[in-house]
């Protein structure tokens, strides 16, 4: 099992989403994806969308008719770093 680390931006946005009941579905889907990523970050399902220009992987999340991305990269040792949680461009 990996350790999840969050950039300040990712942490702030997730905290804001969690505080807003209107985003309960989105928050639930984000947490589900993070739980699965934490369990097995080497799974190829988490490495389908690569952003070469910024060096991160993207996990798409769809909720509220909007696609969001969890942008992450492998960290040191047994960690995974969440760089950003953002609406998809």
C-alpha positions as a printed Julia matrix, in Angstrom:
89×3 Matrix{Float64}:
   0.0    0.0     0.0
   1.32   3.42   -0.97
   1.31   6.6     1.07
  -0.69   9.42   -0.51
   0.89  12.87   -0.36
  -0.91  16.02   -1.48
   0.41  19.26   -2.91
  -1.06  22.34   -1.21
  -3.24  22.99   -4.3
  -4.67  19.46   -4.36
  -5.24  19.47   -0.6
  -6.95  22.89   -0.63
  -9.26  21.99   -3.52
 -10.24  18.63   -2.04
 -10.96  20.29    1.32
 -13.14  22.91   -0.4
 -15.05  20.24   -2.33
 -15.56  18.2     0.85
 -17.0   21.26    2.61
 -19.66  21.77   -0.08
 -22.54  19.24    0.08
 -23.36  20.03   -3.56
 -20.19  18.15   -4.55
 -20.87  14.98   -2.54
 -20.96  12.75   -5.67
 -17.69  14.18   -6.99
 -15.97  13.87   -3.6
 -17.13  10.27   -3.3
 -15.7    9.41   -6.71
 -12.43  11.18   -5.96
 -12.05   9.28   -2.68
 -12.83   5.98   -4.4
 -10.13   6.64   -7.01
  -7.63   7.7    -4.33
  -8.36   4.58   -2.27
  -7.75   2.34   -5.28
  -4.61   4.25   -6.28
  -3.3    3.95   -2.72
  -3.89   0.19   -2.81
  -2.0   -0.41   -6.07
  -0.34   2.59   -7.76
   1.38   0.26  -10.22
  -1.92  -0.86  -11.77
  -1.98  -0.01  -15.48
  -5.5    1.4   -15.1
  -4.02   4.43  -13.34
  -1.53   5.03  -16.13
  -3.79   5.4   -19.15
  -3.58   9.17  -19.43
  -0.11  10.72  -19.43
   0.7   14.42  -19.57
   4.26  14.42  -20.87
   4.65  18.2   -20.77
   4.18  18.31  -16.99
   5.32  14.77  -16.16
   2.19  13.46  -14.42
  -0.49  10.85  -14.88
  -4.18  11.77  -14.96
  -7.1    9.83  -13.51
 -10.37  11.01  -15.06
 -13.38  11.41  -12.77
 -16.81  12.28  -14.18
 -19.44  13.82  -11.92
 -22.03  16.55  -12.23
 -21.61  16.42  -16.04
 -18.01  17.61  -15.71
 -14.82  15.65  -16.22
 -12.2   16.2   -13.53
  -8.62  14.99  -13.37
  -6.55  13.8   -10.47
  -2.98  14.59  -11.56
  -0.42  12.43   -9.8
   3.1   11.08   -9.99
   5.05   8.38   -8.19
   6.93   9.75   -5.23
   9.96   8.52   -3.39
   9.9    5.14   -1.71
   6.31   3.93   -1.51
   4.44   7.18   -2.0
   2.18   8.76   -4.6
   2.02  12.55   -4.93
  -1.26  14.22   -5.86
  -0.18  17.31   -7.78
  -3.61  18.69   -8.66
  -7.33  17.98   -8.75
  -8.84  20.04  -11.51
 -11.61  20.21  -14.1
 -10.34  18.64  -17.32
  -9.34  21.08  -20.04
